[in-house]
Amino acid sequence: MSEPLDHIARIQQQWARERPDLDVGPQGVIGRLHRLAGHLTEQLCVVYRRYGLKEGEFDVLAALRRAGEPYEYAPGELAAFTMVTTGAMTKRLDRLERDGLVTRRVSELDGRGRVVALTEAGKDLIDRAFTEHMRNERRLVDELGAEQAAQLEALLAEWLARFETPLQP
């Protein structure tokens, strides 16, 4: 008896029947990556919700925390480091500021610019959330063996590099 087909294999089988003139092989990679990303995101968001955060808010706090002291960036820099638009960034910052996790002030270097800084409460929250986040990611990656995880990381890094220009530190 053969193994049951996963969702993507069933789709490929149907397309192969309906469009035998097309190579549906790439769906095996792209479709599975897409579905896996959705499953992984849901598993990661479980941790964010425990800390009262949405995924984007976690990203903002994490970006500020890893900036090092004084834990601050201009809003445009934050948008670049979290890959969101400045409009979406404003909404995130409004909520984080309301909750006392970040502050916004006029830049001392450029009176027209603004600076977003992590508060002590924000630093405490992201430190606790990030610790649990790393345990959660470890749990997810440990579903693979160490050798498989290393192979997958190398493959994904190589493939991603073909789409992205590395950011300068």
WOGILIN-V306744 format. One record per residue. N is the residue number from 1. PHI is phi in radians with two decimals (none if undefined). OMEGA is omega as a letter, one per 40 degrees, with the letter a starting at -180 (999 if undefined). D_LAST is the distance of its C-alpha to the last C-alpha in Angstrom with 2 decimals. Layout:
BEGIN
n->[N/N]
phi->[PHI/PHI]
omega->[OMEGA/OMEGA]
d_last->[D_LAST/D_LAST]
END
This chain:
BEGIN
n->[1/2/3/4/5/6/7/8/9/10/11/12/13/14/15/16/17/18/19/20/21/22/23/24/25/26/27/28/29/30/31/32/33/34/35/36/37/38/39/40/41/42/43/44/45/46/47/48/49/50/51/52/53/54/55/56/57/58/59/60/61/62/63/64/65/66/67/68/69/70/71/72/73/74/75/76/77/78/79/80/81/82/83/84/85/86/87/88/89/90/91/92/93/94/95/96/97/98/99/100/101/102/103/104/105/106/107/108/109/110/111/112/113/114/115/116/117/118/119/120/121/122/123/124/125/126/127/128/129/130/131/132/133/134/135/136/137/138/139/140/141/142/143/144/145/146/147/148/149/150/151/152/153/154/155/156/157/158/159/160/161/162/163/164/165/166/167/168/169]
phi->[none/-1.46/-1.18/-1.13/-1.36/-1.37/-0.97/-1.20/-1.07/-1.12/-1.09/-1.06/-1.08/-1.14/-1.15/-1.09/-1.20/-1.40/-2.34/-1.11/-1.40/-1.90/-1.49/-1.66/-0.94/-1.01/-1.05/-1.06/-1.54/-1.11/-1.07/-1.20/-1.06/-1.09/-1.16/-1.09/-1.02/-1.10/-1.12/-1.13/-1.03/-1.08/-1.15/-1.25/-1.16/-0.99/-1.18/-0.99/-1.10/-1.04/-1.82/1.25/-2.04/-1.67/-0.96/-1.14/-1.21/-1.02/-1.04/-1.11/-1.08/-1.13/-1.10/-1.14/-1.14/-1.37/-1.18/1.41/-1.01/-1.58/0.98/-2.59/-2.60/-1.28/-0.95/-1.12/-1.13/-1.04/-1.06/-1.17/-1.29/-1.91/1.01/-2.22/-1.28/-1.13/-1.12/-1.15/-1.11/-1.01/-1.09/-1.11/-1.14/-1.00/-1.19/-1.11/-1.20/-1.00/-1.48/1.33/-1.67/-2.43/-2.18/-2.18/-2.57/-1.26/-1.18/-1.29/-1.48/-2.44/-1.01/-1.52/-1.49/-2.08/-2.27/-1.88/-2.24/-1.30/-1.46/-1.07/-1.11/-1.15/-1.13/-1.08/-1.12/-1.21/-1.11/-1.19/-1.13/-1.18/-1.05/-1.19/-1.03/-1.17/-1.09/-1.14/-1.09/-1.05/-1.03/-1.18/-1.21/-1.19/-1.08/-1.68/-1.30/-1.02/-1.17/-1.11/-1.08/-1.15/-1.10/-1.12/-1.05/-1.12/-1.09/-1.15/-1.10/-1.13/-1.19/-1.09/-1.07/-1.33/-1.89/-2.08/-1.54/-1.03/-1.39/-1.44/-1.12]
omega->[a/i/i/a/i/a/a/i/i/i/i/a/i/i/i/i/a/a/a/i/a/i/a/i/a/i/i/i/a/a/a/i/a/i/i/i/i/i/a/i/i/i/i/a/i/i/a/a/i/a/i/a/i/a/a/i/i/a/a/a/i/i/i/a/a/i/a/a/e/i/a/i/i/a/i/i/i/i/i/a/i/i/i/i/i/i/i/i/i/i/i/a/i/a/a/i/i/a/i/a/i/i/i/i/i/i/i/a/a/a/i/a/i/i/i/a/i/i/i/i/i/i/i/a/a/i/i/a/a/i/i/i/a/i/a/i/i/i/a/a/i/i/i/i/a/a/i/i/i/i/a/i/a/i/a/i/i/a/a/a/i/a/a/i/a/i/i/a/999]
d_last->[53.12/49.70/46.64/46.19/43.89/40.67/40.04/38.24/40.91/43.58/41.95/41.65/45.26/46.43/44.63/45.91/49.39/49.08/47.15/47.89/46.93/43.20/40.81/39.46/37.60/34.07/34.90/34.92/31.17/30.01/32.56/31.85/28.07/28.81/31.34/29.28/26.36/28.97/30.34/27.03/26.01/29.40/29.00/25.63/27.15/29.96/27.71/26.18/29.77/30.84/28.61/29.79/26.60/26.05/23.21/21.38/21.97/20.62/17.36/17.19/18.07/15.64/12.65/14.09/14.84/11.55/10.17/12.47/15.39/16.64/15.24/15.13/13.71/15.67/17.34/15.85/12.24/13.70/15.48/12.54/10.76/14.26/15.55/18.67/20.60/20.84/24.44/23.67/21.10/23.95/26.24/23.93/23.30/27.06/27.90/25.33/26.53/30.12/29.60/28.23/24.80/22.84/23.99/23.47/24.27/24.36/21.48/22.66/20.84/22.20/25.42/25.12/21.71/21.30/19.06/19.00/19.06/19.81/23.36/24.66/26.37/23.23/21.37/24.47/24.78/21.27/21.52/24.86/23.95/20.81/23.01/25.56/23.09/21.93/25.66/26.39/23.79/25.20/28.65/27.82/26.23/29.12/31.43/30.47/31.10/28.36/28.94/28.94/25.72/23.97/25.57/24.63/20.95/20.93/22.91/20.84/17.53/19.40/20.95/17.95/16.17/19.23/18.56/14.85/12.50/9.26/6.38/3.83/0.00]
END
